[in-house]
Amino acid sequence: MDKSETIAASGDEPHVELEEVLDRLQTTAYCWDFASDRIDWAKNAAAVLGGIDIGAVGRGRAFALHIDPKHAAARYDDVRRVAKAPVNASIPYALQYRFMPEGRRGKAAIWVEERGVCITDARGEPVRAEGTIRVAAERRRRTRPQSAATGADPSAIPSRAELTGTLSQLLSGRAGRATKGALLLVGVNDLTRINETYGYDVGDEVISIVGQRLATAVRGRDCLGRFSSNKYGIVLHGCDATEAVAVARRMIACVERDVASTRSGAVAVSVFVGVVLLPEHAQSTQDAIGRAMQAADMARVNPRDRFYIYDPSSPREAERKRTIAMADEVIRALNDRRIAIALQPVVTSGSHDPEFYECLLRLRLPDGSVLDASEFVPAAEELGLAKLIDHRALELTIDLLRAAPTRKLALNVSALSTTDRHWIDALEALTGKDRKLTERLTVEITETAAVSDMEATATFVTTLKEAGCRVALDDFGAGYASFRSLRNLGVDMVKIDGSFIENIGTNVEDETFVQTLLDLAHRFGVKTVGEWVGDERAVDLLEKAGVSYLQGDFFGAPELHDDKMAPTRKSAG
């Protein structure tokens, strides 16, 4: 006879422990005191929440670090931020989010449903939350209610396809002649801040409210359409520059006349407007959209007017055309195998014997002249070609390592490649994981790239070192990270930014800064390179300060590996 039968036979009421019920439902409970930020959990919390150490989430802030960053702000708002809350009330909440038992760096994740009440005091201030968290069998999409305050319905506004169709019709006009008009792009300011503060649902509400307000200010013959996640487009018919400016100002005023009422309360909202006149400044749909986006970018940083009319004669437009032309040349050079390597020696302090050679990129033009990296790499990076260049540079470097079995080389990679697994895959494929090659290769990453995503950079460095490569931190001293945090990356070498070395001997502040960096590097056991060494005085000062290696024109300018190529226009790396 089992336990249930015994209970039934005795006539006693069955007794079930609360924890047993919670366990069966894969549910736990908590009480969160806002003043102390302490969370008291039910006994089964650790098991329900993926085996987490419950002591690690005994505070609200600690628990938030185990929530997907996309959901953390919204969860906080739903639980704690109660707009115009009644006094001494218990206000219910229900939400769903992605929980990460191992923290945001871990891979484990479960979807959970949280329900509870937020309890307010005599002033209407939230004081604690009491609730349950249940593991969701599958992610269920929450139906977002239509904004009761505005009646906002994003589907009522034409799509981007409809907007561009209207724009195309305006530009084609009758008898093939464009009709006079304008294209406006209206963007929502600070949407990232709104999303992070109030949650993505509220951000969507704000975008929808902006669209509804813009709709009230559009003339009958004009077309308003959704352009992108935070922008609306407006095609104006039959207007000149003066009328377009008037419409832009009216749009700004109609959006900003009042705060946006959202589920999380009142949210201040503002917009910026980019204007391109048609067909004066664009004869095609593609040009009109591209130039309107440029104008919107200018409007976004124009705090006074917050609108900007595209100006084809501006220095920015001239620079944009130069960038595009250079990027086109880079693509042709990649296809024609006109990207090459120039080698510059990095010598050992004292003996001045070459320790390794840095591989510097060069581009040969069809007329035989050669550009150094500073003349084409920035344009290529701006237009998203950095990965292509990095891959070609890697191919050339590995070829050089194979051709010279005793030579050691160093290669720069862009910030994009430090977070790109394809670059590592290419390294393994080109070397065949042959450590006779990888152990002669130093990979240089910039301090700026390391600071921008320390976690991804650390993973990249670890992978390179496991493959046998050495890793150097380039341009060190030009960024904002602490030496200790960068040392934790495990780099083998730092290259002190040349801007601090070119004035060494004449600038006391630079000398002191360089000496400090060298002392710290020595303390942490990291090798150092002094860049841009141009004269004997700099050599003496750096060697006395304890630098490990020296690099600069004093020991040899970069020389093209391809003897058939013409001399470079510049000798700087």
C-alpha positions as CSV (number, residue, x, y, z in Angstrom):
1,M,0.0,0.0,0.0
2,D,1.5,3.3,-1.0
3,K,1.3,6.6,0.8
4,S,-1.8,7.9,-0.9
5,E,-3.7,4.7,-0.2
6,T,-2.7,4.9,3.5
7,I,-4.0,8.5,3.7
8,A,-7.3,7.5,2.0
9,A,-7.8,4.5,4.3
10,S,-7.2,6.5,7.5
11,G,-9.7,9.1,6.5
12,D,-7.2,11.9,7.0
13,E,-7.1,14.9,4.7
14,P,-4.1,14.5,2.2
15,H,-1.2,16.8,3.1
16,V,1.0,18.1,0.3
17,E,4.1,20.2,0.8
18,L,4.1,23.6,-1.0
19,E,7.6,22.9,-2.3
20,E,6.4,19.7,-4.0
21,V,3.7,21.6,-5.9
22,L,6.2,24.2,-7.0
23,D,8.7,21.5,-8.1
24,R,6.0,19.7,-10.2
25,L,5.1,23.0,-11.9
26,Q,8.8,23.9,-12.4
27,T,8.0,27.1,-10.5
28,T,9.8,28.9,-7.7
29,A,8.8,32.0,-5.6
30,Y,10.6,35.0,-4.2
31,C,10.2,38.2,-2.2
32,W,12.2,41.2,-3.3
33,D,12.7,44.2,-0.9
34,F,13.6,47.3,-3.0
35,A,15.2,49.3,-0.2
36,S,17.8,46.7,0.6
37,D,17.7,45.1,-2.9
38,R,17.6,41.7,-1.1
39,I,15.7,38.8,-2.7
40,D,14.5,35.9,-0.5
41,W,14.0,32.7,-2.6
42,A,12.0,29.6,-2.1
43,K,14.1,26.5,-1.3
44,N,13.7,25.0,-4.8
45,A,14.9,28.2,-6.6
46,A,18.4,26.8,-7.5
47,A,17.0,23.7,-9.2
48,V,14.2,25.6,-11.1
49,L,16.6,28.3,-12.4
50,G,19.0,25.9,-14.1
51,G,21.1,24.8,-11.2
52,I,22.3,28.3,-10.4
53,D,24.1,29.2,-7.2
54,I,21.2,30.9,-5.5
55,G,23.6,32.9,-3.3
56,A,24.9,34.6,-6.4
57,V,21.4,36.1,-7.1
58,G,20.5,37.2,-3.6
59,R,20.3,40.8,-4.8
60,G,18.1,42.4,-7.5
61,R,21.1,43.8,-9.3
62,A,22.9,40.4,-9.3
63,F,19.8,38.7,-10.6
64,A,19.5,41.2,-13.5
65,L,23.0,40.2,-14.7
66,H,21.6,36.8,-15.4
67,I,18.8,38.2,-17.7
68,D,19.4,38.6,-21.4
69,P,20.4,42.3,-21.9
70,K,17.6,42.8,-24.4
71,H,15.1,42.0,-21.7
72,A,16.6,43.2,-18.5
73,A,15.5,46.8,-18.7
74,A,11.9,45.9,-19.6
75,R,11.7,43.4,-16.8
76,Y,12.9,46.0,-14.2
77,D,10.3,48.5,-15.5
78,D,7.5,46.0,-15.5
79,V,8.2,45.0,-11.9
80,R,9.2,48.2,-10.2
81,R,8.3,51.3,-12.2
82,V,4.6,51.9,-11.7
83,A,3.4,55.2,-13.2
84,K,0.9,57.0,-11.0
85,A,0.6,54.0,-8.7
86,P,-2.2,54.1,-6.0
87,V,-1.2,54.0,-2.4
88,N,-1.0,50.8,-0.3
89,A,-1.7,48.8,-3.4
90,S,-0.7,45.4,-4.9
91,I,-0.2,46.0,-8.6
92,P,0.0,42.8,-10.7
93,Y,2.6,42.2,-13.4
94,A,3.3,39.4,-15.9
95,L,6.2,39.1,-18.2
96,Q,8.4,36.6,-20.1
97,Y,12.2,36.8,-20.7
98,R,15.3,34.8,-21.4
99,F,17.2,33.8,-18.2
100,M,20.9,32.8,-18.3
101,P,21.9,30.6,-15.3
102,E,25.7,30.9,-16.1
103,G,25.5,34.7,-16.5
104,R,25.7,36.7,-19.7
105,R,29.0,35.1,-20.7
106,G,27.6,31.6,-20.5
107,K,25.8,29.7,-23.2
108,A,23.0,28.2,-21.1
109,A,19.6,29.9,-21.4
110,I,16.0,29.2,-20.5
111,W,12.8,31.1,-21.1
112,V,10.8,31.9,-18.0
113,E,7.5,33.4,-17.1
114,E,7.3,35.7,-14.1
115,R,4.2,36.8,-12.4
116,G,3.7,38.7,-9.2
117,V,2.5,41.9,-7.5
118,C,4.4,45.1,-6.8
119,I,3.4,46.5,-3.4
120,T,3.3,50.2,-2.8
121,D,3.5,52.3,0.4
122,A,1.4,55.2,1.7
123,R,3.0,57.5,-0.8
124,G,2.4,55.2,-3.8
125,E,6.1,54.3,-3.9
126,P,7.0,50.6,-4.8
127,V,8.5,48.9,-1.7
128,R,8.7,45.2,-2.6
129,A,7.7,42.6,-5.1
130,E,6.3,39.1,-4.4
131,G,6.1,36.7,-7.2
132,T,6.8,33.4,-8.9
133,I,9.0,32.4,-11.8
134,R,8.1,29.4,-14.0
135,V,10.2,27.7,-16.6
136,A,8.3,28.1,-19.9
137,A,8.0,24.9,-22.0
138,E,8.5,27.1,-25.1
139,R,8.8,30.8,-25.8
140,R,5.3,32.3,-26.2
141,R,5.0,35.5,-28.1
142,R,3.3,38.2,-26.0
143,T,0.6,40.0,-27.8
144,R,1.4,43.7,-27.4
145,P,-1.8,45.7,-26.8
146,Q,-2.5,48.6,-29.0
147,S,-1.7,51.9,-27.3
148,A,-4.8,53.0,-25.6
149,A,-3.6,56.6,-25.4
150,T,-3.0,57.1,-29.1
151,G,-4.8,54.3,-30.9
152,A,-1.4,53.8,-32.6
153,D,-1.4,51.1,-35.3
154,P,1.9,50.8,-37.2
155,S,0.2,48.7,-39.9
156,A,-1.9,51.6,-41.0
157,I,1.2,53.5,-42.3
158,P,2.4,52.5,-45.8
159,S,5.5,50.3,-46.0
160,R,8.9,51.3,-47.3
161,A,8.1,49.6,-50.6
162,E,5.0,51.8,-51.1
163,L,7.0,54.9,-50.1
164,T,9.8,54.2,-52.6
165,G,7.1,53.5,-55.3
166,T,5.6,56.9,-54.7
167,L,9.1,58.5,-54.8
168,S,9.9,56.7,-58.1
169,Q,6.6,58.0,-59.6
170,L,7.5,61.6,-58.6
171,L,10.9,61.3,-60.2
172,S,9.6,59.8,-63.4
173,G,6.7,62.3,-63.7
174,R,4.8,62.8,-66.9
175,A,6.5,62.4,-70.3
176,G,9.6,61.2,-68.4
177,R,10.2,64.5,-66.7
178,A,10.5,64.6,-62.9
179,T,7.9,66.5,-60.9
180,K,9.2,69.1,-58.4
181,G,9.1,67.9,-54.8
182,A,11.2,66.7,-51.9
183,L,12.0,63.6,-49.8
184,L,12.1,64.0,-46.0
185,L,13.5,61.4,-43.6
186,V,12.2,61.8,-40.0
187,G,14.2,60.0,-37.3
188,V,13.4,59.4,-33.6
189,N,16.1,60.8,-31.4
190,D,17.7,58.7,-28.6
191,L,15.8,55.6,-29.4
192,T,18.6,53.5,-27.9
193,R,18.3,55.3,-24.6
194,I,14.5,54.8,-24.6
195,N,14.9,51.1,-25.3
196,E,17.5,50.7,-22.5
197,T,15.6,52.7,-20.0
198,Y,12.0,51.7,-20.6
199,G,12.3,48.5,-22.7
200,Y,11.8,47.6,-26.4
201,D,8.0,47.4,-26.1
202,V,8.0,51.1,-25.0
203,G,10.4,52.0,-27.8
204,D,8.0,50.4,-30.3
205,E,5.2,52.4,-28.8
206,V,7.1,55.7,-29.1
207,I,7.9,55.0,-32.8
208,S,4.2,54.2,-33.4
209,I,3.1,57.4,-31.7
210,V,5.6,59.5,-33.8
211,G,4.1,58.0,-36.9
212,Q,0.6,58.8,-35.9
213,R,1.5,62.4,-35.1
214,L,3.4,62.8,-38.4
215,A,0.3,61.5,-40.2
216,T,-1.8,64.4,-38.8
217,A,0.7,66.9,-40.3
218,V,1.0,65.5,-43.9
219,R,-0.7,67.2,-46.7
220,G,-3.4,65.2,-48.6
221,R,-1.3,64.7,-51.8
222,D,1.9,63.7,-49.9
223,C,2.9,60.2,-48.9
224,L,4.1,59.2,-45.4
225,G,5.7,55.7,-45.1
226,R,7.8,53.6,-42.6
227,F,11.4,53.8,-43.8
228,S,13.3,51.9,-41.2
229,S,13.2,50.9,-37.5
230,N,13.4,54.4,-36.3
231,K,12.7,56.5,-39.4
232,Y,9.7,57.6,-41.4
233,G,9.9,58.9,-45.0
234,I,7.7,61.6,-46.5
235,V,7.4,62.3,-50.2
236,L,6.3,65.9,-50.9
237,H,4.8,66.8,-54.2
238,G,5.0,70.3,-55.8
239,C,7.1,72.1,-53.3
240,D,10.3,74.2,-53.3
241,A,13.0,74.6,-50.7
242,T,11.1,77.2,-48.6
243,E,8.0,74.9,-48.5
244,A,10.1,71.9,-47.7
245,V,11.6,73.7,-44.7
246,A,8.2,74.7,-43.5
247,V,7.0,71.1,-43.6
248,A,10.1,69.9,-41.8
249,R,9.5,72.5,-39.0
250,R,5.8,71.5,-38.8
251,M,6.8,67.8,-38.5
252,I,9.1,68.6,-35.6
253,A,6.5,70.7,-33.9
254,C,3.7,68.2,-34.2
255,V,5.8,65.4,-32.8
256,E,7.2,67.4,-29.9
257,R,4.1,69.3,-28.9
258,D,3.5,66.8,-26.0
259,V,5.1,63.8,-24.3
260,A,4.3,60.3,-25.5
261,S,2.0,58.4,-23.1
262,T,3.2,54.8,-23.0
263,R,2.5,51.8,-20.8
264,S,5.5,52.9,-18.6
265,G,4.3,56.5,-18.3
266,A,5.2,59.7,-20.1
267,V,8.2,59.7,-22.4
268,A,9.8,62.8,-23.9
269,V,10.3,62.4,-27.6
270,S,12.1,64.4,-30.2
271,V,13.0,64.0,-33.9
272,F,15.4,65.1,-36.6
273,V,14.6,65.7,-40.3
274,G,16.8,65.3,-43.4
275,V,15.6,66.9,-46.6
276,V,16.6,66.4,-50.2
277,L,15.1,68.5,-53.0
278,L,13.8,66.8,-56.1
279,P,14.9,66.6,-58.9
280,E,17.4,69.3,-58.1
281,H,19.6,67.2,-55.9
282,A,18.7,63.6,-57.1
283,Q,17.3,62.2,-60.3
284,S,17.0,58.6,-59.2
285,T,15.3,56.8,-56.3
286,Q,18.6,55.4,-55.0
287,D,20.3,58.8,-55.1
288,A,17.4,60.5,-53.4
289,I,17.3,58.0,-50.5
290,G,21.1,58.0,-50.1
291,R,21.3,61.8,-50.0
292,A,18.3,62.1,-47.7
293,M,20.1,59.7,-45.3
294,Q,23.2,61.9,-45.4
295,A,21.0,65.0,-44.6
296,A,19.3,63.1,-41.7
297,D,22.8,62.3,-40.3
298,M,23.6,66.0,-40.4
299,A,20.3,66.9,-38.8
300,R,20.8,64.5,-36.0
301,V,23.9,66.4,-34.9
302,N,22.4,69.8,-35.4
303,P,21.0,70.7,-32.0
304,R,19.6,74.1,-33.0
305,D,17.3,73.4,-36.0
306,R,17.3,69.5,-36.0
307,F,16.7,69.6,-39.8
308,Y,19.2,69.8,-42.7
309,I,18.8,70.2,-46.4
310,Y,21.2,68.2,-48.5
311,D,24.0,70.3,-49.9
312,P,25.9,68.8,-52.9
313,S,28.7,71.4,-52.5
314,S,29.5,70.6,-48.9
315,P,33.0,69.3,-48.0
316,R,31.3,66.2,-46.5
317,E,29.8,65.4,-49.9
318,A,33.2,65.9,-51.6
319,E,34.8,63.6,-49.0
320,R,32.1,61.0,-49.5
321,K,32.8,60.9,-53.3
322,R,36.5,60.5,-52.7
323,T,35.8,57.7,-50.2
324,I,33.6,55.9,-52.7
325,A,36.1,56.3,-55.5
326,M,38.9,54.9,-53.3
327,A,36.8,52.0,-52.2
328,D,36.1,51.2,-55.9
329,E,39.8,51.2,-56.5
330,V,40.4,48.9,-53.6
331,I,37.9,46.4,-55.0
332,R,39.5,46.4,-58.4
333,A,43.0,46.0,-56.8
334,L,41.8,43.0,-54.8
335,N,40.4,41.4,-57.9
336,D,43.5,42.2,-59.9
337,R,45.9,41.1,-57.2
338,R,47.4,44.6,-56.9
339,I,47.5,44.5,-53.1
340,A,51.1,43.9,-51.9
341,I,53.2,43.8,-48.7
342,A,56.0,46.1,-47.7
343,L,58.3,44.9,-44.9
344,Q,59.8,47.1,-42.2
345,P,62.3,45.6,-39.7
346,V,61.7,45.6,-35.9
347,V,65.1,45.4,-34.3
348,T,66.3,44.2,-30.9
349,S,67.3,46.9,-28.4
350,G,71.1,47.1,-28.1
351,S,72.2,44.8,-30.9
352,H,69.8,46.3,-33.5
353,D,69.5,43.0,-35.2
354,P,66.1,42.4,-36.9
355,E,63.8,40.3,-34.6
356,F,60.9,40.3,-37.0
357,Y,59.4,42.3,-39.9
358,E,56.0,44.1,-39.9
359,C,53.9,43.5,-43.0
360,L,52.5,46.8,-44.2
361,L,49.9,47.0,-46.9
362,R,50.4,48.7,-50.3
363,L,48.2,49.2,-53.3
364,R,49.6,49.4,-56.8
365,L,47.7,51.7,-59.1
366,P,47.3,50.8,-62.8
367,D,49.8,53.5,-63.7
368,G,52.5,51.8,-61.6
369,S,52.5,54.2,-58.7
370,V,51.9,52.8,-55.2
371,L,49.7,53.9,-52.3
372,D,50.6,53.2,-48.7
373,A,48.0,52.0,-46.2
374,S,47.0,55.4,-44.9
375,E,45.8,56.4,-48.3
376,F,43.3,53.6,-48.9
377,V,42.6,51.5,-45.8
378,P,40.5,54.2,-44.0
379,A,38.1,54.5,-47.0
380,A,37.9,50.7,-47.3
381,E,37.1,50.3,-43.6
382,E,34.4,53.0,-43.8
383,L,32.6,51.1,-46.6
384,G,32.9,47.7,-45.0
385,L,35.9,46.2,-47.0
386,A,38.2,45.7,-44.0
387,K,37.6,41.9,-43.8
388,L,38.4,41.5,-47.5
389,I,41.7,43.4,-47.1
390,D,42.6,41.4,-43.9
391,H,42.0,38.1,-45.7
392,R,44.3,39.1,-48.6
393,A,47.0,40.4,-46.3
394,L,46.8,37.1,-44.4
395,E,47.3,35.2,-47.7
396,L,50.3,37.2,-48.6
397,T,51.9,37.0,-45.2
398,I,51.5,33.2,-45.0
399,D,53.1,32.9,-48.5
400,L,56.1,35.0,-47.2
401,L,56.4,32.7,-44.2
402,R,56.5,29.6,-46.4
403,A,59.0,31.3,-48.8
404,A,61.5,32.3,-45.9
405,P,61.5,29.4,-43.3
406,T,63.6,31.5,-40.8
407,R,61.9,34.8,-41.1
408,K,59.4,36.1,-38.4
409,L,56.6,38.4,-39.5
410,A,53.9,40.6,-37.8
411,L,50.5,41.3,-39.4
412,N,47.9,43.9,-38.5
413,V,44.2,43.0,-38.4
414,S,41.2,45.3,-38.2
415,A,38.7,45.5,-35.4
416,L,36.2,43.6,-37.4
417,S,38.4,40.6,-37.8
418,T,39.0,40.3,-34.1
419,T,35.3,39.3,-33.8
420,D,35.1,37.3,-37.0
421,R,35.6,33.5,-36.7
422,H,36.1,33.4,-40.5
423,W,39.5,35.1,-40.1
424,I,40.7,32.4,-37.7
425,D,39.3,29.7,-40.0
426,A,41.3,31.3,-42.8
427,L,44.5,31.2,-40.7
428,E,44.0,27.5,-39.9
429,A,43.3,26.7,-43.6
430,L,46.3,28.7,-45.0
431,T,48.8,27.3,-42.5
432,G,47.3,23.8,-42.2
433,K,47.8,24.4,-38.4
434,D,51.5,24.0,-39.0
435,R,53.2,25.5,-35.9
436,K,56.4,26.0,-37.9
437,L,54.4,28.8,-39.6
438,T,52.2,30.1,-36.8
439,E,55.0,30.3,-34.3
440,R,56.8,32.8,-36.6
441,L,53.7,35.0,-36.8
442,T,52.8,37.9,-34.6
443,V,49.2,39.3,-35.0
444,E,48.8,42.9,-34.1
445,I,45.5,44.3,-32.8
446,T,44.9,48.0,-31.9
447,E,44.2,49.2,-28.4
448,T,41.0,50.8,-29.7
449,A,39.7,47.5,-31.0
450,A,40.5,45.8,-27.7
451,V,38.7,48.4,-25.7
452,S,35.6,48.3,-27.9
453,D,34.8,44.7,-27.1
454,M,37.2,43.3,-24.4
455,E,35.4,40.0,-24.1
456,A,35.5,39.2,-27.9
457,T,39.1,40.4,-28.1
458,A,40.2,38.1,-25.2
459,T,38.6,35.1,-27.0
460,F,40.5,36.1,-30.2
461,V,43.8,36.4,-28.4
462,T,43.4,33.1,-26.6
463,T,42.6,31.3,-30.0
464,L,45.7,32.9,-31.6
465,K,48.0,31.8,-28.8
466,E,46.6,28.3,-28.8
467,A,47.4,28.2,-32.5
468,G,51.0,29.2,-31.7
469,C,51.0,32.9,-32.7
470,R,52.2,35.7,-30.6
471,V,49.9,38.7,-30.1
472,A,50.9,42.4,-30.0
473,L,48.8,45.4,-28.9
474,D,49.4,48.2,-31.4
475,D,49.1,51.9,-30.9
476,F,49.2,51.5,-27.1
477,G,48.8,54.7,-25.1
478,A,46.4,56.2,-27.7
479,G,43.3,54.5,-26.1
480,Y,41.5,54.7,-22.8
481,A,41.9,51.2,-21.2
482,S,44.0,50.6,-18.2
483,F,47.2,48.7,-18.6
484,R,46.1,46.0,-16.2
485,S,42.9,45.3,-18.0
486,L,44.8,45.0,-21.3
487,R,47.4,42.8,-19.7
488,N,44.6,40.4,-18.7
489,L,44.1,39.8,-22.4
490,G,47.4,37.9,-22.3
491,V,49.2,39.8,-25.1
492,D,52.9,39.1,-25.5
493,M,53.9,42.6,-26.6
494,V,52.8,46.2,-26.7
495,K,53.8,48.7,-29.4
496,I,53.9,52.2,-27.9
497,D,52.0,54.7,-30.2
498,G,54.5,56.6,-32.3
499,S,52.9,59.9,-31.6
500,F,54.5,59.8,-28.1
501,I,57.9,58.7,-29.5
502,E,58.3,61.2,-32.4
503,N,58.8,64.1,-29.9
504,I,60.8,62.2,-27.3
505,G,63.9,64.2,-26.4
506,T,62.0,67.5,-26.9
507,N,58.8,66.9,-25.0
508,V,59.2,66.1,-21.3
509,E,55.6,65.0,-20.9
510,D,55.9,62.4,-23.7
511,E,59.2,61.1,-22.2
512,T,57.5,60.6,-18.8
513,F,54.5,58.9,-20.3
514,V,56.7,56.5,-22.4
515,Q,58.9,55.7,-19.4
516,T,55.8,54.9,-17.3
517,L,54.5,52.5,-20.0
518,L,57.8,50.8,-20.3
519,D,58.1,50.4,-16.5
520,L,54.6,48.9,-16.3
521,A,55.2,46.5,-19.2
522,H,58.5,45.3,-17.6
523,R,56.6,44.7,-14.4
524,F,54.0,42.6,-16.1
525,G,56.6,40.7,-18.2
526,V,55.4,42.1,-21.5
527,K,57.8,42.9,-24.4
528,T,57.7,46.5,-25.8
529,V,58.2,48.1,-29.2
530,G,59.0,51.8,-29.7
531,E,57.5,52.9,-33.0
532,W,58.4,55.8,-35.3
533,V,62.0,55.9,-34.2
534,G,63.6,58.6,-36.4
535,D,66.9,59.5,-35.0
536,E,69.8,58.3,-32.7
537,R,68.7,60.5,-29.8
538,A,65.3,58.7,-29.6
539,V,67.2,55.4,-29.8
540,D,69.4,56.2,-26.9
541,L,66.5,57.5,-24.7
542,L,64.3,54.4,-25.4
543,E,67.1,52.0,-24.8
544,K,68.0,53.6,-21.5
545,A,64.3,53.5,-20.6
546,G,64.3,49.7,-21.1
547,V,62.5,49.2,-24.5
548,S,62.7,45.7,-25.9
549,Y,62.5,46.5,-29.6
550,L,62.7,49.5,-31.9
551,Q,61.0,50.3,-35.2
552,G,61.1,53.2,-37.5
553,D,62.8,54.8,-40.6
554,F,66.1,55.1,-38.6
555,F,66.4,51.3,-38.9
556,G,64.9,51.0,-42.4
557,A,61.8,52.3,-44.2
558,P,59.2,49.8,-45.4
559,E,60.4,48.0,-48.6
560,L,58.0,46.3,-51.0
561,H,58.5,42.6,-51.3
562,D,57.6,42.7,-55.0
563,D,60.7,44.0,-56.7
564,K,58.8,44.8,-59.8
565,M,56.7,47.4,-58.1
566,A,57.6,51.1,-58.2
567,P,58.8,52.9,-55.0
568,T,56.1,54.0,-52.6
569,R,55.0,57.6,-52.5
570,K,55.5,57.6,-48.7
571,S,57.8,55.7,-46.4
572,A,55.6,55.8,-43.3
573,G,53.7,52.7,-42.3
